[in-house]
Amino acid sequence: MAGHLSLELMEGSTYMQRAAMHIAAVIIGVVGALDGIVVNTIVSASNRVAQFLGSTADATHGFIGLLVCLVALAAALLAVKLPAVGGIVLILAGIAFFFVVGWWALLASPQLLVAGVLGVLDQLGAGRMLARRETPAATA
């Protein structure tokens, strides 16, 4: 009886840990996507001003950067229902952002990468929790 009660408490704390990881992945992903929009806007605006002033600034990919950030925002919201899929897309968006804004991506991509990893780990934790639940029932 006592072993059964401790198993229920452990499953409850595992559920709370997964819920916290799930919520953190969504919040960090949304904040990272919004930060990416701000960084992309600043980089694109500074490149346009430099081109206007006659500098040979690198070509800007402002629209592509905006698309990457919108995909990251959609992935963060998708992580509410499908954490693994949202996590993988967040990781890909975090990497793609480096190609768009270069080293400026260090201001937003780490958040996207962390949110993506949390989403994938959340899903992996769900699989382990289900396997753990099935193991005592199979041996009993």
The 8 nearest C-alpha neighbors of each residue, nearest first, counted from 0:
[[1, 3, 2, 4, 5, 6, 7, 8],
 [0, 2, 4, 3, 5, 6, 7, 8],
 [3, 1, 5, 0, 4, 6, 7, 8],
 [2, 4, 6, 0, 1, 5, 7, 8],
 [3, 5, 1, 7, 6, 2, 8, 0],
 [4, 6, 8, 2, 7, 3, 9, 1],
 [7, 5, 9, 3, 4, 8, 10, 2],
 [8, 6, 10, 4, 5, 9, 11, 3],
 [9, 7, 11, 5, 10, 6, 12, 4],
 [8, 10, 6, 12, 11, 7, 5, 13],
 [11, 9, 13, 7, 8, 12, 14, 6],
 [12, 10, 8, 14, 9, 13, 7, 15],
 [11, 13, 15, 9, 14, 10, 16, 8],
 [14, 12, 10, 16, 11, 15, 9, 17],
 [13, 15, 11, 17, 12, 16, 10, 18],
 [16, 14, 18, 12, 13, 17, 19, 11],
 [15, 17, 13, 19, 14, 18, 12, 20],
 [16, 18, 20, 14, 15, 19, 21, 121],
 [19, 17, 21, 15, 16, 20, 14, 22],
 [18, 20, 16, 22, 21, 17, 23, 15],
 [21, 19, 17, 23, 18, 22, 24, 16],
 [20, 22, 18, 24, 19, 23, 17, 121],
 [23, 21, 19, 25, 24, 20, 18, 26],
 [22, 24, 20, 26, 25, 21, 27, 19],
 [25, 23, 114, 21, 27, 117, 22, 26],
 [24, 26, 28, 75, 22, 23, 27, 29],
 [25, 27, 23, 29, 28, 24, 30, 22],
 [28, 26, 30, 24, 114, 29, 25, 23],
 [29, 27, 75, 31, 114, 25, 111, 26],
 [30, 28, 32, 26, 31, 27, 72, 75],
 [29, 31, 27, 33, 28, 32, 34, 26],
 [32, 30, 110, 34, 28, 107, 111, 29],
 [33, 31, 35, 29, 68, 72, 34, 30],
 [32, 34, 36, 30, 35, 31, 29, 37],
 [35, 33, 31, 37, 32, 36, 107, 30],
 [36, 34, 32, 38, 107, 33, 37, 68],
 [35, 37, 33, 39, 34, 38, 68, 40],
 [36, 38, 34, 40, 35, 39, 41, 33],
 [39, 37, 35, 41, 40, 36, 42, 34],
 [40, 38, 36, 42, 37, 41, 35, 43],
 [41, 39, 37, 43, 38, 42, 44, 36],
 [40, 42, 38, 44, 39, 43, 45, 37],
 [43, 41, 39, 45, 44, 40, 38, 46],
 [42, 44, 46, 40, 61, 41, 45, 59],
 [45, 43, 47, 41, 46, 42, 40, 48],
 [44, 46, 48, 42, 47, 43, 41, 49],
 [47, 45, 49, 43, 44, 48, 56, 50],
 [48, 46, 50, 44, 49, 45, 51, 43],
 [47, 49, 51, 45, 50, 46, 44, 52],
 [48, 50, 46, 52, 54, 51, 47, 45],
 [51, 49, 47, 54, 53, 52, 48, 56],
 [52, 50, 48, 49, 53, 47, 54, 46],
 [53, 51, 49, 50, 54, 48, 47, 55],
 [54, 52, 50, 51, 49, 55, 56, 48],
 [53, 55, 50, 49, 56, 52, 51, 48],
 [54, 56, 50, 53, 57, 49, 58, 46],
 [57, 55, 54, 46, 50, 49, 58, 47],
 [58, 56, 59, 55, 46, 50, 54, 49],
 [59, 57, 56, 60, 46, 55, 47, 43],
 [58, 60, 61, 43, 57, 46, 42, 47],
 [59, 61, 63, 62, 99, 64, 58, 43],
 [60, 62, 64, 43, 63, 59, 65, 39],
 [61, 63, 65, 64, 60, 66, 59, 67],
 [64, 62, 66, 65, 60, 61, 67, 99],
 [65, 63, 67, 61, 62, 66, 99, 39],
 [64, 66, 62, 68, 63, 67, 69, 61],
 [65, 67, 63, 69, 64, 68, 70, 62],
 [68, 66, 64, 70, 65, 69, 92, 71],
 [69, 67, 71, 65, 32, 70, 66, 35],
 [68, 70, 72, 66, 71, 67, 65, 73],
 [69, 71, 73, 67, 68, 72, 74, 66],
 [72, 70, 68, 74, 69, 73, 89, 32],
 [71, 73, 69, 75, 32, 74, 70, 29],
 [72, 74, 70, 76, 71, 75, 77, 69],
 [75, 73, 85, 77, 71, 76, 72, 89],
 [76, 74, 28, 72, 78, 25, 77, 73],
 [75, 77, 73, 78, 74, 79, 72, 25],
 [78, 76, 74, 85, 79, 75, 80, 81],
 [77, 79, 82, 85, 81, 75, 76, 80],
 [78, 80, 77, 76, 81, 82, 25, 21],
 [81, 79, 78, 77, 82, 76, 85, 84],
 [80, 82, 78, 84, 83, 77, 79, 85],
 [83, 81, 78, 118, 85, 84, 86, 122],
 [82, 84, 119, 86, 118, 85, 122, 81],
 [85, 83, 87, 86, 81, 82, 88, 78],
 [86, 84, 78, 74, 82, 88, 77, 83],
 [115, 87, 85, 118, 83, 89, 119, 84],
 [86, 88, 90, 84, 89, 85, 115, 83],
 [87, 89, 91, 85, 90, 86, 74, 92],
 [90, 88, 115, 92, 86, 87, 91, 71],
 [91, 89, 112, 115, 93, 87, 88, 92],
 [90, 92, 88, 94, 93, 89, 95, 87],
 [93, 91, 95, 89, 94, 90, 71, 67],
 [94, 92, 108, 90, 111, 96, 91, 95],
 [93, 95, 91, 92, 96, 97, 90, 108],
 [96, 94, 92, 97, 98, 93, 91, 99],
 [95, 97, 99, 93, 98, 94, 104, 92],
 [98, 96, 101, 104, 95, 99, 100, 94],
 [99, 97, 95, 96, 101, 100, 94, 104],
 [100, 98, 96, 97, 64, 101, 60, 95],
 [101, 99, 97, 103, 104, 98, 96, 102],
 [102, 100, 97, 103, 98, 99, 104, 96],
 [101, 103, 104, 105, 97, 100, 106, 98],
 [104, 102, 105, 101, 100, 106, 38, 97],
 [103, 105, 102, 106, 97, 108, 107, 100],
 [104, 106, 103, 108, 107, 102, 109, 97],
 [105, 107, 104, 103, 108, 109, 38, 34],
 [108, 106, 35, 31, 104, 34, 105, 110],
 [107, 109, 93, 111, 110, 104, 105, 112],
 [110, 108, 112, 111, 107, 113, 105, 93],
 [111, 109, 31, 113, 108, 112, 107, 27],
 [112, 110, 108, 114, 93, 31, 28, 109],
 [111, 113, 90, 109, 115, 110, 114, 93],
 [114, 112, 116, 110, 115, 111, 109, 117],
 [115, 113, 24, 117, 28, 111, 112, 116],
 [86, 116, 114, 89, 112, 90, 118, 113],
 [115, 117, 113, 119, 118, 114, 120, 86],
 [118, 116, 120, 114, 115, 24, 119, 121],
 [119, 117, 86, 82, 121, 115, 116, 83],
 [118, 120, 83, 116, 122, 86, 121, 117],
 [121, 119, 123, 117, 122, 118, 124, 116],
 [122, 120, 118, 124, 119, 123, 117, 17],
 [121, 123, 125, 119, 124, 120, 83, 82],
 [124, 122, 120, 126, 125, 121, 119, 127],
 [125, 123, 121, 127, 122, 126, 120, 128],
 [126, 124, 122, 128, 123, 127, 129, 121],
 [125, 127, 123, 129, 124, 128, 130, 122],
 [128, 126, 130, 124, 129, 125, 131, 123],
 [127, 129, 125, 131, 126, 130, 124, 132],
 [130, 128, 132, 126, 131, 127, 125, 133],
 [129, 131, 127, 133, 132, 128, 126, 134],
 [130, 132, 128, 134, 129, 133, 127, 135],
 [131, 133, 129, 130, 134, 128, 135, 136],
 [132, 134, 130, 136, 131, 135, 137, 129],
 [133, 135, 137, 131, 136, 132, 130, 138],
 [136, 134, 138, 137, 133, 139, 132, 131],
 [135, 137, 139, 133, 134, 138, 132, 131],
 [136, 138, 134, 135, 139, 133, 132, 131],
 [139, 137, 135, 136, 134, 133, 132, 131],
 [138, 136, 137, 135, 134, 133, 132, 3]]
